[in-house]
Amino acid sequence: MAFDKKYSFINEDRGVTSKALKYLAVALSCCSVFIFLNCGNQESSQPNDRTSQIQPLTKYWEKAIPNQEIPENLESLSASECGECHEEIYREWQQSNHAIALQDPQFQAEWAKDDSLWVCLNCHTPLQNQQEFIILGKRGGDYFQPAQQANPHFDPELQAESITCAVCHVRDGAVIGTRGDLEEAPHKVRKDPRFLSREFCLTCHNITDVLTPTLVCSFQSGDEWATSPYPAAGQDCISCHMPVIHRPLVSGGTARQTRRHTWVGSAIPKFPGEDDIVEGYKSGLDVVVHSSPEMLTAGDSSFLTVSVTNQRAGHFLPTGDPEYFLTVDLRLTDKQGNTVIDTTFRVGQEWEWWPEVRKLGDNRLKPLEQRNYTLAVETPQVEENFYWEVIITYHRMTVENAALMNLLGKYPIAAIIYQRKLRVRGGTDKVL
C-alpha cells in the first residue's frame, strides 16, 4: 500500500527531530502572541490551533491492552516461561504468524514507509507492556502527532514476542483459561469467555479505518464471516484456525480436549527456505477440472474448464490484507513443454493508493461460492501430444510492490496451492 509521509516527528531513537523542534518553536511563539494579546482583552476566544487540541482515543484499535501485572508465582509474561509447562502449545505458537507479527518483513517494510506509526503496534504487539510509549491522544486528531508518555512497564524482550501468550491469556494478575480455577496450576487461573472467543480475534481481524487520504487499514474477515452461512451453523474463526485436539494441556498431564495454537492462514511461508506449503495448511478451495473432447483431430475445438469453490473458508477467498490475490492459470502445452496458448484469471481486490485511496473492484470468492474458468483452443496438430495444465497460486503481493519495498528475492510472495496436468490426445484424458 502507498503511504503519505506528510509528517516526520519521531526518529529511530524515538526522540524529536529538528523538524519537530521547528514546529514546536512556532507553536510556542504563537502561544506567546496569544497570551500577550489576551492580557488586554479578557473576552478573547481560546486558541484555534487544532494541533494544540488533544483528541481522545475513541476507537478500540487505537488503544493497546493496558499494562498487565505478572501473575503470582510466575517470573515474567514471556511465552518462553509458559512453554516450560505448556511445551507442545509453545512449539505451535513458535511456528505461527502470531509469533513474528512484528518481525514480519512485509510489515516492517510497510511500517517504515510511515515513520513507524504507533497505532499499527496495537495489533502487532497488542500489550501495552510491549510498547515503549503510552498514547494519550492525537493532537488535532492527527495520527502522526500523538500525545504520548514513556511507559514505565515497557519490556523490550516481551515486545520481540509479537502476539504472545499473555495477549490472550493474562488479565488482572490471572491466567485466563477455558476451565477457570485449577487446583494443580502453579498460578491463578480465571475463566473469562471474552478473551478466548471470536470477538477477541476480530479486534484485529476486522478493522476498517481511514487514517489519512493515502493510508487505509482494511481487514474485514469478521464482516465476511457474519454474512456467510457459518454463524448459523455455530462455526467461527476458532473452529477452523484453532482445531480441536485431544492431548495433555501440560507435559505429563491428563489428556483432554484442547486446541491447536498455530493459526494457519495462507499457504505462503514468511521466510526464504521454508516449505512452500506451511505445516497444517488446508486450502479452502475445492477444485474440479473438466476437459473436452475425448478424441482430437486437427482443427477440433477443445476446452479446459476449472471449477473452483470456496468450500471451507468462513470468509472470502482471499481475505485479510487487501493486497492478497489468487491467480488461476490455464494453459495448453506441447510435448516439449512450450506454451501453445494460455490465460490467467485474477481473484482478489483492486485498489488505487495514490493520490487518494479508493477501492476499484473486488471479485473474491464468497463462502460456498462456485465459479468456472475456461480456456478454449483449436487444436493445431493432432499428431503431437498436447497437455492441459492448471496452476492455482496464492499471492501475498505483486512483484512490482515487492520490488518497491526491496523484498523481491528476500521474502516469499507467492505459493502454488493446486497444480494438475492432463494429456489431451488419443482417447480419454489421462492425469499425469
N, C-alpha and C positions, 0 to 999 in steps of 0.2 A: 504494500500500500504506500501511497505517497503521503508525505507529511510536510507540514508547513513549519519551517524553522524561523518563526517570527520573533521568538524571544530566546535569549541565551543568558539566563541569570545564574545558573549553577554550574561550576566547573567540576573536574574529576575529583577534587578534594572536597566537594560539597561546600566550597567557600563562595564568596561573592565576587563576580568578575568586575573588571573595570567598567564594563558597560552598565552593570547594575549599580555601581557606585555613582555613575553619572546620573542615572535615573533617580537615585536616592538624593543626590545633591539638588537636582531640580525640584524634587518633591519637598525637601526641607526649605528650599528658597521660597517656593510657593506658600508653604505654611507660614513662613516669617512675614511675607507680604500680607497674608490674610490676618494674622494677629495684629499687625501694625494698623491696618485699616479698621479692624473691629474695635480698637480702643476708642475711636471717635464715633462709633455707630453701634449702639447696643442692640439694635434691631436687625443687624446684618444677618443674612442666612448662613447656614452651615456650608463648609466647603463642598464643591460639586465635583471634585476629582474622584472619579469612580475607583481608581486604584487604591484610594485610601479606605474604601469601604470593604470590609471583610464579609464575604457571603458565606454563611454556614454550609456545611456538607449535608445535603438533604437526600441524596441517592445512596442506597445501601452499598453499592460498589465503590463509592468514594471513601468508605470507611474501612480501615483494617479491623480484624478481630482484636478486641482490646488485649493489652498485655496480660498474660496468664502466669499465675504462680506455679512453681513446681510442686506437684502433689507430694504429700508426706511420704517418706521412705524412698523417694526417687532422688537422684542426684542432678538430673537435668531433664529438659524436654526433648532431648535428642532421640531420633529414630534408632540410633545405634544402641541406646540403653534399652529401648523397647525390645530390640532384637535379641537381647541377652536371654529373654524368656520366649518371646514370640518369634522363634527363629525362621520358620517357614514363611510366615506373613512378611517378615522383614526382608527376606530374599525376593519375594514377589514385588514388594514396593520398590526395591532397588532396581528392578528391571522395568519399572513403569515410567511413563512420561511425566507423572507427577513428581518423581524424584529429581528430574532435570528441567523442570519448568522454567527456572531462572537461567540455567546454563545453556538451554537450547539455542543453537547458533542462529536460527531464524529469528527467535525473539530478541536476542542480543543485537542483531543487525537492524531489526525494525526499531527497537528501543533507542539505539544510538542515534537514529535519524532525528529523534525528537527530544534530545537532551535528557534522556533517562526520566521521562515523565513519571511522577510519583504514583499516579492513580493505577498504572499498569501493575505495580507491585502488589496491589490488593488481591489479585488473582494468582500471581506467580510466586509470591511469598506472603500469604494471607495474614499470618500472625503479626501483630504489632511488635512482638519480641524480635521479629526478623527484620524490622525496618529501622534505619538509623534515625529517622525523624518522625515525629508525630505531627500530622497535618491538622491544623485548627480550622482552616477555611481557605477560601480563594479570594484574593484581592480583586475587587471589581468583577467577581465571577469568572476570572481568567484562570484556567487550569495551569498556566505557565507562571503564575505569580502566587504560589501558595504561601499562606501564613503558617509557619512551622516552628517547632521547637525540638531540641535534642531529646532523644528517647533514652532515659536512664537505664532501661531494661534491654537495650539492643544487644543481641547475641549474634555476632558475625558467623559463628560456626553453625548455628541453627538456620541462619539465612541461606547458607550453602545447601541446605537440605530441601529447599524449594517447598513443595506442598508435602510437608512432613506429617508424621502420625498425629502430632498434637493439634494440627489444624482442625481435624475432625474429632479427636478423642480426648482433648483436655479442656475442661471448663471449671472455673471456680475451685481450684485445688483438688479436683477429682478427675479420674479417667472415665470417660463416657463409654459404656459398653452396652451390648444388646440385652444383657440379662440383669443388669443392676448389681446390687451388693453381692460379693462373693467372699465368703469367709477365708478361703485359701489364698486370695490375692494379696500380694505384699503391699498394695497401695489401695487407696479408697476408690471404689467403683460406683458409678451412679448411672442410672438409665435415664436417657433423655432423647426421645424419638426425633426431636427437631434436628439433631446433629448427625443422625445416621439415616437419613431419608433422601429421597429425590429432591426435596426442597432445598437441601443444603448443596447438592450437586449444581442446581440451577442458579445459585448465587454467582457462579462464574460462567456457566454454560448456557446462559440465557440473558445476555446483556445487549441492549442497543442504545447507543448514545452518540450524539454529535458533539465532539469536543472542540473542534474548530471547523471551518469550512472545508479543510482538506484532511481532516482526521476523524474517522468514524470507527467506533467499536461495534461490530455487528456479529453476534453469536446467538442464534435463535433455535438451537436444538430443542429446548423446552417447549417453545411455541409450536414447533413442528410435531412434537410428540403429542401435545394436547389436542391437536386436531386430527390425530390418527385413531384407528380402532383400538389401540393398545390400552389406553386408560380404562375403557370399559371391560377389558379382559384382565385387568389387575396387573398389567406388566408396565414396568417403568425402567429408568436408567439402570438401577441396581440389578434388575432381573437379567440383563444381558452383560453388562460391563463388570459385574461382581458375581459371577455364577456361584451357586451353592456347591460346597464340597464338605464331605464328612471326614473330619480329622481332629486331632487334639489341638486346642487353642494354644497351648504351651507345650514345650518339649516334655515328654513323659506323662502328659496329662491324659484324661479320658477323651476318647474320640467323640465328637458331637458335630452338629451342623454349624459350619462357619461359611465364610465367603472368601473368594479369591480377591487379592489386592493388587492385581496387575492393570486393571482399567485399560485393556487393549482397545485402541481406537483404529486408526488407519493401518494399512499394511506397510507403510513406509518407515524404514528404520531411521533413527535420528543421527547416527554417526557412520562414517565410511567403514566398510569392512564387516558390518553386521549382516545377518541373514537378510535376504530380500524380503521374506515374509516373517514378521516378528512372531515370537512364540505366543500361541494362544489366539492368533488372529483367525477369524472366520468371516468371510465376506458376507455381507447382507444380500448380495445378488444371487439369484438363480439364473443360469444361462442355458438356453436350448438353441442348437444350431440345426438349420434345415438347408439342404441344397438340392438343386434340380437341373437338368433331368438325370435319369439313371444312365442312359446311353447318349453319347455325344457323336455328332458328325460335324464336319466343317460348316460353319455358319450357324450352328444351333445357338439359340439363346439359352444361357444358363444363369442361374442366380444363386446367391447365398443370402440367407436371412438369419439374423441372430435375434432371438427374443430374450430380453433382459427384464427381470422382475425384482423389485425391491422387496424381497420375501421376508427378511429377518430384521431389518433395521427399524426401530421405532420412530425414526426421524427421516428427513430427506437424505438422499444419497447424491453427492457427498454432503456432509454437514460440517458445522464448526467454522473454521477460518474461511472467509468468503473467497480466498484465492484457490481453494481446493477445487479440482475438477477431475472428471473421468474422461478417457478417450476410448472409443470403440473403433478399432482399425480392422477393416475388411480388405482382403487383397487376393488376387489371383496371380500365382507364380508359375513359371515353367520348371522343368526338372532340374535346371541349374540354379534355381532359387531366384531368378530375375523376375522382377515385378512386371506383370503384363498390364494390370490395372489395379488401382486401389482407391479407397476413400476412407475418410476419418470423420467420425461423429463426436462432437464435444458435448459433455453433460456437466453443467455447473452454472455458477453465477457469472455475470459480466458487469464490471464496474468501471466508471471513469473516476480517476482520483485527482485530476487537476484540470482546470483551476478550482473546481469545486466538486466535492464528492457527490456522485449520484449513481444509483443502480440502473443499469441499462437493460438487463434481462436475467431470467432465471428459468432454466429448463431441467432442473434436478428431478430425480425420481422420488415421488411421494411414497409413503409406506403402502406396500402391496400394489403399487402401480406397475403395469407391464408395458413395454414399448418394443417395437420391432424396427430393426435397421437392416436395409437390403442393399446388396451390390449386384447389379445385373450386367452381363457381358456377352458379346457374341464370340463364340469360340473361334480362334484364328486358325489353328492347325490341329486337327484331331489326331494326327499320327503321334504327337508328343503327349507325354504325361503332363497334366496340369494339377495344381493343388490350390485349394481354398485355404486361407489362413485367417484365423480370428485371434486378435490380441486385445485384451481389455487392460488398461493401465490406470492406476490411481496416481494423480499428480498433486504435489504439495504447492507448487507454484510453477510459473512459466520459466523457460530457460532465460528469457530476457530479464525477468525480475531477479533471478538467481545471480545473473551476471552483474546487475546493478548493485546488488548487495555484497558482491565479492564472495559469493557462496558456491559458485559453479565449480564442480570438481572437488569441493571440500565438504559438501553436505548433500546427502541423498535427497533428491527432489521428486522421485517417482519410483513406483514398483509395479511390476506386472502381476495382476491378480487372476487372470484367466488367459490360457493360450491353447489353441487347438488347430490341427492341420488335417485336411481331408483330401484324398485323391479323387479326382472327378472324371477320369477317363475309363471307359470299359466296364459297364455293369454297375452294380450297386456301389455307392460311395463307401470307401474304407477309411476308418480312422487310423492314422499312423502314430 
